[in-house]
Amino acid sequence: MTSSETSETSPGTPTAPADRRRWIALAIVMTAAFMDLVDVTIVNIAIPSIQREAGASWSQIQWITAGYALAFAAGLITGGRLGDIHGRKRVFLVGIGGFTVASALCGFAANPEMLVAARILQGAMAALMVPQVLSIVHATFPAHERGKVFGLFGAIVGLGAVSGPLLGALLTEWNLFGLEWRPIFLINLPVGIAGLVLGRRFITESKAPRALKLDLVGVALVTLGLLMLLYPLTRGRELGWPLWGYVSMAGALVVFGALVAYEKRKAVRDGSPLVELSLFKVKSFAAGIAVQTVFGVGLGVFFLVWTLYMQTGLGWSPLRAGLTGVPFSIAVSTAAGMSVQKLVPRFGRKVLQAGALTMAAGVLLYLWESERYGLGIASWQMALPLIVMGAGMGLIFAPLTDAVLSEVPREHAGSASGLINTVMQMGNALGLGLVSVVFFGRIGDHLTRAQVGPAFVDAFQYALGWVAVVMGAIFLLMFALPKRPAQHVEGAEDELPVVEREPELVS
């Protein structure tokens, strides 16, 4: 029976266990999720090469990463709802096809402006593709098999986090066919085409029995507000902080106020707002959203600054930078597994708070080592602070969603899950925008070659101080989380949350 002959099913009507096609479908959607994860880490490791070869300005470099995160965040909830309404297989195929086309446009970009535009398109297509992954798994596999499947998904996520920087480093170092950094995008083409062809044949179509309506006005207001905030942040330093930038950032607050007012009316009118504002009456959820947002800001600042510090400041090759980050990635994966399985059930909220303090300690240790060794710092000397930071991040990231959702009413579990992932990406985009203030703002213009290294090292140390402050803020916000976060939201198995992503482990 071909997929075209398969009737559309709800999540409660999984493919029959005898149908072996479900494992091929799993491999396809897992590959797509892996491609999305690796794409982020690959791009970050190649940023200095893109800056040199394409002649991109520092603000364009920020938008190559922030544009993707912004488009991905703005479209996540809508992408999930489109799948529920029009069919998850159909939307997944549109997403993976669009992601492949956008990857080709990135790889063949003629100038930095085209690359930024293609990256924004790539993020928008990822917002269609990624939310369907767990939805398709949920609709395809019977309940007794999902534990094994989600375990495989966790392994794929961990593999993507570790392999992305190394793959990006190798592709950049090899300079295949003289294409410099372009193969980091072009590698998606054969993978995407294979996923599109095989997905049409092997993925079974499914829809939600009761899908929420789209809230395109809400998406437009969120996107407009973030653009009005991020664009002046990224361009302000280069333009001398003009008056219009301050007006735009102040106007963003007005837009967000209009969003709140509109969402209230939307909830009363048809019950399908983009943001379920009633969730914020739950103290643990409101605090958790704040934690996710601030956490995203900290990660956005650190990872871009880190790769510029190693490659531009210290003059390391992409491969050396990629290998230096491996202990960090391994520490995140190891600590994440321990926190969920052993520590949180026993110690509750204290594990997440210990993670924030541990990560802050790692940041401060890194700051001390950077000041002590300066330009002569070695990869092995970075290992200890990176392991400490990675362990702290793993303790926070893995159990945080359960902690945030533990007091959310059953009927809002799906909306809450989607919002958690969305604000994490929005925080990441905001952090990438703030790099202009906390990093580039410390670097003078028209540096000589001899001045570049010391200037980047100093700016990195300054940025690390801000990341440590962010971790302290997260520690305090976590006091509003439940002392004993529930491991599963009651009834959440009936919902289809947006797929979780690993924090963008880049180097």
C-alpha positions in Angstrom: 0.0 0.0 0.0 1.5 3.3 -1.0 1.3 6.5 1.1 -1.2 8.0 -1.4 -3.6 5.1 -0.6 -3.2 5.5 3.1 -6.1 7.3 4.7 -5.3 10.3 6.9 -5.2 9.3 10.5 -5.3 11.1 13.8 -2.5 10.7 16.3 -4.6 8.0 18.0 -4.6 5.8 14.9 -1.0 4.7 14.4 0.3 2.7 11.6 -0.2 -1.0 12.2 2.8 -2.6 13.9 3.2 -5.0 11.0 4.0 -2.1 8.6 7.8 -2.0 8.4 7.6 1.3 6.5 7.3 3.1 9.8 11.0 2.5 10.5 11.9 4.0 7.2 9.7 6.9 7.9 11.4 7.3 11.3 14.8 7.3 9.6 13.6 10.1 7.2 12.2 12.4 9.9 15.2 11.8 12.1 17.6 12.7 9.3 15.7 15.9 8.7 16.0 16.8 12.4 19.7 15.9 12.3 20.1 18.1 9.2 18.5 21.1 11.0 20.7 20.6 14.1 23.9 20.2 12.2 23.2 23.1 10.0 23.2 25.6 12.9 26.5 24.3 14.3 28.2 24.0 10.9 27.4 27.6 10.1 28.8 28.9 13.4 32.1 27.2 13.0 32.4 28.6 9.4 31.5 32.2 10.4 35.1 33.6 10.3 35.7 32.0 6.9 32.5 33.5 5.6 33.5 36.9 6.9 36.9 36.8 5.2 35.9 35.2 1.9 32.5 36.9 1.3 33.5 40.2 2.8 30.6 40.3 5.2 30.4 43.1 7.7 30.1 42.2 11.4 26.4 43.1 11.5 25.8 40.8 8.5 27.7 38.0 10.3 25.2 38.5 13.2 22.3 38.3 10.8 23.5 35.1 9.1 22.9 33.4 12.5 20.2 35.7 14.1 18.1 35.7 10.9 17.8 32.0 11.0 16.9 31.9 14.7 14.4 34.7 14.3 12.6 33.1 11.3 12.6 29.7 13.0 11.2 31.1 16.3 8.5 33.2 14.6 7.2 30.2 12.5 7.5 27.3 15.0 3.9 27.4 16.4 2.4 28.2 13.0 4.4 25.4 11.4 3.0 22.9 13.9 -0.6 24.1 13.4 -0.2 24.0 9.6 0.7 20.3 10.0 -2.3 19.6 12.2 -4.6 21.3 9.7 -3.2 20.4 6.3 -1.4 17.1 7.1 1.9 16.6 8.8 3.4 14.7 5.9 2.4 17.4 3.4 3.8 20.2 5.5 7.0 18.2 6.3 7.7 17.6 2.6 7.1 21.3 1.9 9.5 22.2 4.7 12.3 19.8 3.7 12.0 20.8 0.1 12.1 24.5 0.9 15.0 23.9 3.3 16.9 22.2 0.5 16.3 25.0 -1.9 17.3 27.6 0.7 20.5 25.6 1.4 21.3 25.8 -2.3 20.7 29.6 -2.3 23.0 29.9 0.7 25.7 27.8 -1.0 25.6 29.8 -4.2 25.1 33.2 -2.6 26.7 35.9 -4.7 27.1 38.4 -1.8 26.5 38.7 2.0 23.0 40.2 1.5 21.8 37.2 -0.5 23.3 34.9 2.1 21.4 36.6 4.9 18.1 36.4 2.9 18.7 32.7 2.2 19.4 32.0 5.8 16.1 33.7 6.8 14.3 31.5 4.3 16.1 28.5 5.6 14.9 29.3 9.2 11.3 29.7 7.9 11.4 26.3 6.2 12.9 24.7 9.3 9.9 26.1 11.2 7.7 24.0 8.8 9.8 20.9 8.9 11.0 20.5 12.5 7.6 20.6 14.3 6.3 17.7 12.2 9.0 15.3 13.4 7.6 14.3 16.8 4.0 14.7 15.4 4.8 12.1 12.7 6.4 9.8 15.2 3.5 10.1 17.5 1.0 9.3 14.7 3.1 6.5 13.2 4.2 4.4 16.2 2.0 2.7 18.8 2.4 3.8 22.4 4.5 0.8 23.5 7.1 1.6 20.8 7.4 5.3 21.4 9.8 5.0 24.4 12.4 3.3 22.2 11.8 5.8 19.4 12.3 8.8 21.6 15.4 7.3 23.0 16.7 7.0 19.4 15.7 10.7 18.9 17.7 11.7 21.9 20.8 9.9 20.6 20.4 11.6 17.2 20.2 15.0 18.9 23.4 14.3 20.9 25.2 13.1 17.8 24.2 16.2 15.9 25.5 18.4 18.8 28.9 16.6 18.7 29.3 16.0 15.0 28.1 19.4 13.7 31.2 21.5 14.7 33.6 18.8 13.5 31.8 18.3 10.1 31.7 22.1 9.6 35.4 22.4 10.5 36.4 19.6 8.1 34.3 21.0 5.2 35.8 24.4 5.7 39.4 23.2 6.1 39.2 20.9 3.0 38.0 23.8 0.8 36.4 21.3 -1.6 36.6 22.3 -5.3 37.9 25.7 -4.1 34.4 26.5 -2.8 35.7 27.7 0.6 32.8 27.7 3.1 30.0 26.9 0.6 30.0 23.1 1.0 28.6 23.5 4.6 25.3 24.4 2.9 25.6 22.4 -0.3 25.9 19.2 1.8 22.2 19.5 2.6 21.2 19.1 -1.1 21.6 15.3 -1.5 20.2 14.7 2.0 17.2 16.9 1.4 16.5 15.5 -2.0 16.6 11.9 -0.7 14.4 12.9 2.2 11.9 14.5 -0.1 11.7 11.4 -2.5 11.6 8.8 0.3 9.3 10.8 2.4 6.6 10.9 -0.3 6.7 7.2 -0.4 7.1 6.0 3.2 5.6 8.7 5.5 2.0 8.1 6.4 -0.3 11.2 6.3 -1.9 12.3 9.6 -3.9 15.3 10.9 -5.0 16.5 14.3 -8.6 15.7 15.1 -9.1 19.2 16.5 -6.6 21.6 15.1 -6.3 25.2 16.2 -6.7 28.0 13.7 -3.8 30.0 12.4 -2.9 33.3 14.0 -1.0 35.1 11.2 -1.6 38.5 12.7 0.1 37.3 15.9 3.0 36.0 13.9 3.3 39.3 12.1 3.3 41.3 15.3 5.9 39.0 17.0 8.2 39.2 13.9 7.8 43.0 13.6 8.5 43.6 17.3 11.6 41.5 17.2 12.9 43.1 14.0 12.4 46.6 15.5 14.4 45.5 18.5 17.1 43.4 16.8 17.9 45.6 13.7 19.0 48.7 15.7 21.0 46.4 18.1 23.0 44.9 15.2 23.5 48.0 13.1 23.6 50.7 15.8 27.3 50.5 16.6 28.3 50.7 12.9 26.0 53.7 12.3 27.0 55.6 15.4 23.8 54.8 17.4 21.4 57.1 15.5 18.2 58.4 17.0 15.9 56.2 14.8 17.5 53.2 16.4 16.3 54.2 19.9 12.9 55.1 18.5 12.6 51.7 16.8 13.6 49.8 20.0 11.0 51.9 22.0 8.5 51.2 19.3 9.1 47.5 19.7 7.6 47.7 23.2 4.4 49.3 21.7 4.2 46.5 19.2 4.5 43.8 21.9 1.8 45.7 23.8 -0.4 45.5 20.8 0.3 41.8 20.5 -0.9 41.2 24.0 -4.1 43.1 23.4 -4.7 41.3 20.1 -4.1 37.9 21.6 -6.6 38.5 24.4 -9.3 39.3 21.8 -8.2 36.4 19.6 -8.6 34.0 22.6 -12.2 35.3 23.3 -13.2 35.2 19.6 -12.1 31.7 18.5 -9.9 30.2 21.2 -6.8 29.8 19.0 -4.3 32.6 19.8 -0.6 32.3 18.9 0.2 32.9 22.6 -2.1 31.5 25.3 -1.9 34.4 27.7 -3.7 32.5 30.5 -0.7 30.4 30.9 1.2 33.3 32.4 -1.1 33.2 35.4 0.7 30.0 36.4 3.7 31.3 38.3 6.0 28.4 37.5 5.3 28.7 33.8 5.8 32.4 33.7 9.1 32.0 35.5 10.1 29.1 33.3 9.5 31.2 30.2 11.7 33.9 31.6 14.4 31.3 32.3 14.2 29.9 28.8 14.4 33.4 27.2 17.3 34.5 29.3 19.0 31.2 28.8 18.6 31.6 25.0 20.1 35.1 25.3 23.2 33.8 27.2 23.7 31.0 24.6 23.3 33.4 21.7 26.0 35.7 23.1 28.4 33.0 24.1 28.6 30.8 21.1 29.1 33.4 18.4 31.6 35.3 20.5 33.4 32.0 21.3 34.0 31.0 17.7 35.2 34.6 16.8 37.6 34.5 19.8 39.2 31.2 18.8 39.4 31.7 15.1 39.8 35.5 14.6 41.3 36.5 18.0 43.7 33.5 18.6 44.1 32.7 14.9 43.2 29.0 15.2 42.0 27.0 12.2 38.4 25.8 12.1 39.4 22.3 12.8 41.3 23.2 15.9 38.4 25.3 17.1 36.0 22.4 16.4 38.1 19.8 18.3 38.4 22.2 21.2 34.6 22.2 21.6 34.3 18.4 21.7 34.7 18.2 25.6 31.9 20.8 26.0 29.5 18.8 23.8 30.2 15.5 25.5 29.8 17.1 28.9 26.4 18.5 27.9 25.1 15.2 26.7 26.4 13.3 29.7 25.0 15.7 32.3 21.7 15.9 30.5 21.2 12.2 30.7 22.1 12.0 34.4 19.9 15.0 35.4 16.7 13.5 33.9 17.2 9.9 34.9 18.8 10.2 38.3 19.2 13.6 39.8 16.0 15.5 39.2 13.7 12.7 40.5 15.7 12.9 43.8 16.6 16.5 44.2 14.1 18.4 42.1 14.6 22.1 41.4 18.0 22.2 43.1 19.5 20.3 40.2 18.6 23.1 37.8 19.9 25.7 40.1 23.1 23.8 40.6 23.4 23.7 36.8 23.1 27.5 36.6 25.8 28.0 39.3 28.0 25.3 37.7 27.8 27.0 34.3 28.5 30.4 35.9 31.6 28.8 37.6 32.8 27.4 34.3 32.3 30.8 32.6 34.3 32.5 35.4 37.0 29.9 35.2 37.2 30.4 31.5 37.5 34.2 32.1 40.3 33.7 34.5 42.2 31.4 32.2 41.8 33.7 29.2 43.2 36.6 31.3 46.1 34.5 32.6 47.2 33.0 29.3 46.1 35.6 26.9 47.0 34.9 23.2 49.1 31.9 24.3 46.2 29.8 25.7 46.1 26.2 24.5 43.2 24.0 23.7 43.9 21.6 26.6 43.8 24.6 29.0 40.3 25.4 27.8 39.1 21.8 28.5 38.3 22.2 32.2 36.2 25.3 32.0 34.4 23.9 28.9 33.6 20.7 30.7 32.3 22.6 33.8 30.2 24.8 31.5 28.9 21.9 29.6 27.9 20.0 32.7 26.0 23.0 34.0 24.2 23.4 30.7 23.2 19.7 30.6 21.8 20.0 34.2 19.6 22.9 33.1 18.5 22.1 29.6 17.2 18.5 29.8 14.8 18.8 32.8 13.8 22.4 32.3 10.8 21.7 30.0 9.3 19.3 32.5 9.8 21.8 35.3 8.1 24.6 33.3 5.1 22.4 32.3 4.6 20.6 35.6 1.8 23.0 36.8 0.3 23.8 33.3 -3.3 22.6 32.8 -3.7 19.5 30.7 -5.7 21.2 27.9 -2.8 23.8 27.4 0.1 21.4 27.4 0.7 21.5 23.6 0.5 25.3 23.4 2.8 25.6 26.4 5.4 23.3 24.8 5.4 25.2 21.6 5.8 28.5 23.4 8.7 27.2 25.4 10.6 26.3 22.3 9.7 29.5 20.6 10.9 31.8 23.3 14.2 29.8 23.5 14.8 30.6 19.9 13.7 34.2 20.3 16.1 34.6 23.2 18.9 33.1 21.0 18.1 35.7 18.3 18.2 38.5 20.9 21.5 37.3 22.3 23.0 37.2 18.8 21.8 40.8 18.4 23.4 41.8 21.7 26.8 40.6 20.5 27.1 44.0 18.8 26.9 45.6 22.2 28.8 43.2 24.5 31.5 42.1 22.1 31.9 44.3 19.0 31.3 47.4 21.1 34.6 46.7 22.9 36.6 46.3 19.6 37.8 49.5 18.0 37.5 50.2 14.3 40.3 50.0 11.8 42.5 47.6 13.8 46.0 46.7 12.6 46.9 43.1 12.3 48.8 43.2 15.5 45.9 44.8 17.4 43.2 42.2 16.3 44.3 39.4 18.7 44.4 41.5 21.9 41.2 43.3 21.0 39.2 40.1 20.4 40.6 38.5 23.6 39.6 41.6 25.6 36.1 41.7 24.1 35.7 37.9 24.7 36.5 38.4 28.4 34.1 41.3 28.6 31.3 39.2 27.0 32.0 36.3 29.4 31.3 38.6 32.3 27.9 39.3 30.9 27.2 35.6 30.4 28.1 35.0 34.1 25.6 37.7 35.0 23.0 35.9 32.9 23.6 32.6 34.7 23.2 34.4 38.0 19.8 35.8 36.9 18.7 32.3 35.8 19.6 30.9 39.2 17.4 33.6 40.9 14.5 33.1 38.5 14.5 29.3 39.2 13.3 29.9 42.7 9.8 30.4 41.1 9.9 26.9 39.6 8.3 24.0 41.5 10.5 22.3 44.1 9.7 18.9 42.6 9.0 19.3 38.9 6.8 16.6 37.6 8.4 14.3 35.0 5.4 14.2 32.9 2.5 16.6 32.5 -0.8 14.9 33.1 -2.4 14.2 29.8 0.5 15.6 27.9 0.8 12.4 26.0 -2.3 13.4 24.1 -0.7 16.6 23.0 1.8 17.1 20.2 4.4 19.6 21.4 6.9 21.3 19.1 10.1 19.2 18.9 12.8 20.0 21.5 16.2 21.0 20.1 19.5 20.8 21.8 21.1 24.2 22.6 23.2 25.2 19.7 26.5 23.7 20.6 28.9 25.5 18.4 32.6 26.3 18.4 
